[in-house]
Every structure is written in structure tokens, then in C-alpha cells.
Amino acid sequence: MARLSPDEVRRFADEGWVKPAFRLPPVQVAHMRTALDDLIARNPGVRPEKLVSAHVEGRGRDGDNGEGVRGSAAFLELARDAAIVELVSGVIGDDVILWGCHVFCKPPIEGFETPWHQDGHYWPIRPLATCTVWVALEDSKADNGCLRVIPGSHLPRKLYDHLHEDRTDLTLNQRMAAGTFDEAAAADVELEAGEMSLHDVYLIHGARANTSTRRRTGVALRYMPSTSLFDRSLKPVDGKTGVAVKFANRPLWLLRGVDRCGGNDFDIGHHRDT
């Protein structure tokens, strides 16, 4: 079973991110690459950087997951992987809720930029608390647009101003206001296929465009502690995220422990027979 070491837990607390020693076995990576190609093929009208809720299979009239994507059970299987959930529990505790899965697949030459941002700016979770596990399905390096982070930027536990950009060449349409942080402090999170990183909801991060000849794919798995509420009445950055999110019908999975806040709904968005 995977588990964060004390040093890894300490680094997450101090810097807001960590690259654990654990990695997915090659056979699982190969399985997920096949699932990725299938996911892209079944969503020809969706940019591969914007495959939101990829873990939720279709149930609507159009066969999508309610957020414009025809999802795949393989990504739900990945999100529920016992080893990954164990890693997450090392930083958010033993009561773990899965609430999101976004596939960021940047094609070669024209892969979109992800502007500098904080995840908490987008999400209806109160109090804000989420660990994102960013799983590399292909090598993610500086030359093909790997994740970049500002270590320690999570420590004030503050959301900074974001500015809306009405552009069609970005994965997200909110960018940190100029002068909010020092970009020179950025660290590249380079990962080989099967490796992963964990980052905090307040961490400032982004990624350059992929202008290389190699595709770059990461799966962002989102987990929250059950002491927080997924408040479906909230609409942060309503209609201006750059992706077609609908939090009112987003399904939640309680993967470990109990619902400590007592208000999270684990029925909404699920098939009646599951």
C-alpha cells in the first residue's frame, strides 16, 4: 500500500505540493492510456484539455455526463484507486470525498496554456479544502508544458484576485492578477508517465503551452475532507471558467470514513441503480 513518508507530508505542508515516491505500475499506465484514447475519441467536439468530469459516464439525452463530456468508468476506477486514496489521506485526513476528475491532454504543437491560478477560486467548497492528485499518463516535462508551481504560495490561506480573459486558447479563463506573486520563484513539476504530484487548494500554479512534438496528459483527481461542504448553491466564477461545469448535479463519492460536516449529498448525480 502506498503511503506518504513523514518527509513528504512535511514538504506538502511547507511548500503546498509534493511528488511522492509512489508511482503507478506500467500495466496500469498502459490501461489508462488506452482509456484516454477512447475518451478523446468519444468526445470529438471537446478540446482534450477540457475533459471535465471524465470519471462520470453519460446519462443525459446527449449521452454526456451533464457537463458536456462523455466520461469513462476507467477514470472513476483510477480516482478510487486504494493507493492514491491512501496518499491523499496523508494530507487531508481519513474522511475522503472524491468530487472531481479533469483530464488535461495537451496535444503536440498547439496544446493550450493553463494560466497562473488558484484552484479554490473555481470551486464551491466551504471551507476551502482540497488535495489535487495530478497523475501523469505521459511524460510531463518543461518542454511540453508540465505543471509549474509557486512553492509556499498556499501558506497565507488566501485567494488572490483573478482577471477574466476572453480567449479561446486557454484551458481556464481566469488568470492571477499581475504583481500578485513572483514568477521567478516557480518550480517545474516534471513527471514521468505513472508518476504524480499532490497540491493544495490555495497553491498558485499553471502550465505553459505545449509547443513540442510530444503529447502531454495529466489527470487531475480532486479530493476534499468531509469536514467541508460541497455547496451546490454556490456558483463561483459563474459561466467564466472556460469549461462547462455544473456543480449542482456533480456526483460525490465518500471513499473513506464518514461525512463529518453532515451536509454532503451522495445521491445527486448518480445513476439510480448504483
C-alpha positions as CSV (number, residue, x, y, z in Angstrom):
1,M,0.0,0.0,0.0
2,A,1.3,3.5,-0.9
3,R,1.8,5.9,1.9
4,L,3.4,9.4,2.2
5,S,6.5,9.4,4.2
6,P,6.9,11.9,7.1
7,D,9.2,14.0,4.9
8,E,6.7,14.0,2.1
9,V,3.9,15.1,4.4
10,R,6.2,17.8,5.8
11,R,7.0,19.1,2.3
12,F,3.3,19.3,1.4
13,A,2.7,21.3,4.5
14,D,5.6,23.6,3.9
15,E,5.5,24.1,0.1
16,G,1.9,23.2,-0.8
17,W,2.9,20.4,-3.1
18,V,4.8,17.1,-3.2
19,K,5.9,14.5,-5.6
20,P,5.6,11.2,-3.8
21,A,7.9,8.2,-4.3
22,F,4.9,6.1,-5.3
23,R,4.1,5.7,-8.9
24,L,1.5,3.6,-10.9
25,P,2.7,0.3,-12.2
26,P,3.4,0.2,-16.0
27,V,0.4,-2.1,-16.7
28,Q,-2.0,0.4,-15.1
29,V,-0.4,3.3,-17.0
30,A,-0.9,1.4,-20.3
31,H,-4.5,0.6,-19.4
32,M,-5.2,4.3,-18.7
33,R,-3.6,5.4,-21.9
34,T,-6.0,3.2,-23.8
35,A,-8.8,4.7,-21.8
36,L,-7.5,8.2,-22.6
37,D,-7.5,7.5,-26.4
38,D,-11.0,6.1,-26.1
39,L,-12.1,9.2,-24.0
40,I,-10.8,11.5,-26.7
41,A,-12.4,9.5,-29.5
42,R,-15.8,9.7,-27.9
43,N,-15.6,13.4,-27.3
44,P,-14.6,14.8,-30.8
45,G,-16.2,18.2,-30.1
46,V,-14.4,18.8,-26.8
47,R,-10.8,20.2,-26.6
48,P,-8.7,17.5,-25.0
49,E,-7.5,20.0,-22.3
50,K,-11.2,20.5,-21.2
51,L,-12.3,16.9,-20.4
52,V,-14.0,17.8,-17.2
53,S,-15.7,15.1,-15.0
54,A,-14.1,12.4,-17.2
55,H,-14.9,9.9,-14.4
56,V,-18.7,10.4,-14.8
57,E,-20.3,8.2,-17.5
58,G,-23.1,9.6,-19.7
59,R,-26.7,9.6,-18.5
60,G,-28.3,12.5,-20.3
61,R,-30.2,12.8,-23.6
62,D,-26.9,13.6,-25.4
63,G,-25.1,10.7,-23.7
64,D,-22.7,13.0,-21.8
65,N,-22.2,13.5,-18.1
66,G,-24.2,16.7,-17.8
67,E,-21.1,18.8,-18.2
68,G,-20.6,18.2,-21.9
69,V,-18.3,15.2,-21.7
70,R,-18.9,11.5,-22.4
71,G,-17.0,10.1,-19.4
72,S,-15.3,6.8,-18.8
73,A,-15.5,4.3,-15.9
74,A,-11.7,3.8,-16.2
75,F,-11.1,7.2,-14.8
76,L,-13.5,6.6,-11.9
77,E,-11.6,3.4,-11.2
78,L,-8.3,5.4,-11.2
79,A,-9.8,8.1,-8.9
80,R,-10.9,5.3,-6.4
81,D,-7.6,3.5,-6.5
82,A,-6.8,2.5,-3.0
83,A,-3.1,3.5,-3.2
84,I,-4.0,7.0,-4.4
85,V,-6.7,7.5,-1.7
86,E,-4.1,6.4,0.9
87,L,-1.7,9.1,-0.3
88,V,-4.5,11.7,-0.1
89,S,-5.5,10.7,3.4
90,G,-1.9,11.5,4.4
91,V,-2.6,15.2,3.9
92,I,-6.4,15.7,4.4
93,G,-7.2,13.0,6.9
94,D,-9.2,9.8,7.0
95,D,-12.5,11.1,5.8
96,V,-12.1,11.4,2.0
97,I,-14.6,12.6,-0.6
98,L,-14.0,12.3,-4.4
99,W,-15.6,15.2,-6.2
100,G,-13.8,15.8,-9.4
101,C,-11.6,14.5,-12.3
102,H,-10.3,16.7,-15.1
103,V,-8.2,15.3,-17.9
104,F,-5.7,17.9,-19.2
105,C,-4.5,16.4,-22.5
106,K,-2.3,18.9,-24.4
107,P,-1.7,17.9,-28.0
108,P,1.6,18.5,-29.6
109,I,2.4,21.9,-31.2
110,E,-0.9,23.5,-30.1
111,G,-1.5,22.4,-26.6
112,F,-3.2,25.2,-24.6
113,E,-1.6,27.2,-21.8
114,T,-3.0,26.9,-18.3
115,P,-2.8,30.4,-16.8
116,W,-1.4,31.0,-13.3
117,H,-4.3,30.5,-10.9
118,Q,-5.5,29.0,-7.6
119,D,-8.0,26.1,-7.7
120,G,-10.1,27.4,-4.8
121,H,-11.1,30.4,-7.0
122,Y,-13.3,28.0,-9.0
123,W,-14.9,25.6,-6.6
124,P,-18.0,25.6,-4.3
125,I,-16.3,24.0,-1.3
126,R,-16.6,25.7,2.1
127,P,-14.4,25.9,4.0
128,L,-12.0,25.5,1.0
129,A,-10.1,22.3,1.4
130,T,-9.0,20.0,-1.4
131,C,-6.0,17.9,-2.4
132,T,-5.5,17.5,-6.1
133,V,-3.6,14.5,-7.3
134,W,-2.1,15.2,-10.7
135,V,-1.3,11.8,-12.4
136,A,0.9,11.8,-15.5
137,L,-0.2,9.4,-18.1
138,E,2.6,10.5,-20.4
139,D,5.9,12.2,-19.6
140,S,5.3,15.8,-18.4
141,K,8.4,17.9,-18.8
142,A,9.4,21.5,-19.1
143,D,9.5,21.4,-22.9
144,N,5.9,20.0,-23.3
145,G,4.1,22.1,-20.8
146,C,4.5,20.5,-17.4
147,L,2.8,21.8,-14.3
148,R,4.5,24.7,-12.6
149,V,4.0,25.8,-9.0
150,I,4.9,28.6,-6.7
151,P,6.2,26.8,-3.6
152,G,4.8,28.2,-0.3
153,S,2.1,30.3,-2.0
154,H,-0.6,28.4,-0.1
155,L,0.6,29.4,3.3
156,P,-1.4,32.7,3.7
157,R,-4.6,30.6,3.0
158,K,-5.8,33.4,0.9
159,L,-7.5,33.6,-2.6
160,Y,-5.9,36.4,-4.6
161,D,-7.6,38.5,-7.4
162,H,-8.0,36.7,-10.7
163,L,-8.8,38.5,-14.0
164,H,-11.0,37.1,-16.7
165,E,-9.5,36.6,-20.2
166,D,-11.9,36.1,-23.0
167,R,-9.6,33.9,-25.1
168,T,-10.1,30.5,-26.8
169,D,-6.5,29.3,-26.5
170,L,-6.5,28.7,-22.7
171,T,-7.6,25.7,-20.6
172,L,-9.1,28.1,-18.0
173,N,-10.1,31.7,-18.4
174,Q,-9.1,33.2,-15.1
175,R,-5.5,34.4,-14.6
176,M,-3.8,35.7,-11.4
177,A,-3.6,39.5,-11.4
178,A,-0.1,40.8,-12.3
179,G,2.1,41.6,-9.3
180,T,0.4,39.1,-7.0
181,F,3.4,36.7,-6.9
182,D,6.9,36.3,-8.1
183,E,7.0,34.1,-11.2
184,A,10.8,33.8,-10.8
185,A,10.1,31.5,-7.8
186,A,8.3,29.0,-10.0
187,A,9.3,25.3,-9.9
188,D,8.7,22.9,-12.7
189,V,7.0,19.7,-11.6
190,E,8.5,17.2,-14.1
191,L,6.9,13.8,-14.1
192,E,7.5,10.5,-16.0
193,A,4.4,8.5,-17.0
194,G,2.9,6.9,-13.9
195,E,4.4,9.5,-11.5
196,M,2.2,12.0,-9.8
197,S,2.1,15.1,-7.7
198,L,-0.2,16.4,-4.9
199,H,-1.1,20.0,-4.4
200,D,-3.1,22.2,-2.1
201,V,-6.2,24.1,-3.0
202,Y,-4.5,27.5,-2.3
203,L,-1.3,26.8,-4.2
204,I,-0.6,29.1,-7.2
205,H,0.2,27.0,-10.2
206,G,-0.1,26.9,-14.0
207,A,1.5,25.4,-17.1
208,R,2.9,26.7,-20.3
209,A,1.5,25.8,-23.7
210,N,2.7,22.6,-25.3
211,T,4.7,23.6,-28.5
212,S,6.7,20.4,-28.5
213,T,6.1,17.4,-30.8
214,R,5.1,15.3,-27.8
215,R,1.6,15.0,-26.3
216,R,1.3,15.7,-22.6
217,T,-1.5,14.3,-20.5
218,G,-2.3,14.7,-16.8
219,V,-5.4,13.6,-14.9
220,A,-6.3,15.9,-12.0
221,L,-8.1,13.9,-9.4
222,R,-9.9,16.1,-6.8
223,Y,-10.5,15.1,-3.2
224,M,-11.9,17.0,-0.2
225,P,-12.1,16.2,3.5
226,S,-15.7,15.5,4.7
227,T,-15.3,18.3,7.2
228,S,-16.1,20.7,4.3
229,L,-19.3,21.1,2.4
230,F,-19.7,20.8,-1.4
231,D,-22.2,23.7,-1.5
232,R,-24.2,23.2,-4.7
233,S,-25.9,26.6,-4.3
234,L,-22.6,28.4,-4.9
235,K,-21.6,29.4,-8.5
236,P,-18.0,30.7,-8.3
237,V,-16.8,32.4,-11.5
238,D,-20.2,31.6,-12.9
239,G,-20.0,30.9,-16.6
240,K,-16.5,32.3,-16.9
241,T,-14.3,29.3,-16.1
242,G,-13.5,28.2,-19.6
243,V,-15.0,24.8,-19.0
244,A,-18.7,23.8,-18.9
245,V,-19.0,22.9,-15.2
246,K,-22.4,22.2,-13.5
247,F,-21.7,21.8,-9.8
248,A,-25.4,21.5,-9.0
249,N,-25.5,17.9,-10.4
250,R,-21.9,16.9,-9.8
251,P,-21.8,13.4,-8.0
252,L,-19.8,12.9,-4.9
253,W,-18.2,9.6,-3.6
254,L,-17.4,9.1,0.1
255,L,-14.3,6.9,-0.4
256,R,-13.2,6.7,3.2
257,G,-14.6,7.5,6.7
258,V,-17.8,9.4,7.3
259,D,-19.4,12.7,6.3
260,R,-18.1,14.8,9.2
261,C,-20.0,18.0,8.2
262,G,-23.2,16.1,7.8
263,G,-24.4,18.1,4.8
264,N,-22.8,16.5,1.7
265,D,-25.2,14.8,-0.7
266,F,-24.0,11.5,-2.1
267,D,-27.2,10.7,-4.2
268,I,-27.3,13.7,-6.5
269,G,-25.8,12.9,-10.0
270,H,-25.6,9.2,-9.5
271,H,-27.4,6.5,-11.5
272,R,-30.4,5.2,-9.5
273,D,-29.0,1.6,-9.8
274,T,-25.6,2.4,-8.3
